[in-house]
Amino acid sequence: MLRSLFPGSRTKYAGTLVRDISELPRRLDQGFTQVAVQSDLALLRDAFSAILRTARAIP
């Protein structure tokens, strides 16, 4: 996909953000060379949720 939009741009790196690792193969097939999984906010949210679950399990 990206190669057809920008022919001859082999020296350019294209990045994107995916919310789930299952999206990774499709994005790589589309020509993305830099892929981040989740965002900083999502990582912090997930970590905080794990902390809350642990704290709530304490009797």
Phi, psi and omega per residue, in radians:
M1 nan -0.968 -3.117
L2 -1.139 -0.631 -3.137
R3 -1.111 -0.584 3.135
S4 -1.323 -0.484 3.108
L5 -1.351 -0.595 -3.079
F6 -2.286 1.219 -3.110
P7 -1.080 2.457 3.107
G8 1.357 0.210 -3.096
S9 -1.746 0.827 -3.099
R10 -1.139 -0.405 -3.123
T11 -1.507 -0.071 3.139
K12 -1.666 2.454 3.104
Y13 -1.845 2.348 3.131
A14 -2.029 2.282 -3.115
G15 -2.125 2.767 3.104
T16 -2.665 2.920 3.111
L17 -1.977 2.278 3.043
V18 -2.006 2.509 -3.119
R19 -1.477 -0.395 -3.075
D20 -2.441 2.476 -3.082
I21 -1.071 -0.410 -3.142
S22 -1.152 -0.324 3.104
E23 -1.388 -0.236 -3.016
L24 -1.015 -0.898 -3.121
P25 -1.010 -0.693 -3.136
R26 -1.124 -0.746 -3.138
R27 -1.153 -0.678 3.099
L28 -1.139 -0.706 3.082
D29 -1.092 -0.518 3.129
Q30 -1.335 -0.155 3.073
G31 1.857 0.030 3.101
F32 -1.216 2.399 -3.131
T33 -1.883 -0.305 3.120
Q34 -2.179 2.053 -3.096
V35 -2.279 2.177 3.048
A36 -1.800 2.429 3.131
V37 -1.823 2.143 -3.084
Q38 1.166 3.033 3.110
S39 -1.985 2.938 3.105
D40 -1.010 -0.733 -3.135
L41 -1.091 -0.743 3.131
A42 -1.127 -0.704 3.108
L43 -1.105 -0.762 3.104
L44 -1.124 -0.709 3.122
R45 -1.076 -0.788 -3.139
D46 -1.123 -0.719 3.120
A47 -1.139 -0.735 3.136
F48 -1.145 -0.673 3.094
S49 -1.083 -0.698 3.111
A50 -1.140 -0.685 3.101
I51 -1.104 -0.770 3.126
L52 -1.103 -0.720 3.115
R53 -1.073 -0.733 3.115
T54 -1.118 -0.798 -3.118
A55 -1.120 -0.668 -3.118
R56 -1.260 -0.397 -3.137
A57 -1.415 -0.204 3.127
I58 -1.335 2.202 -3.112
P59 -1.221 nan nan
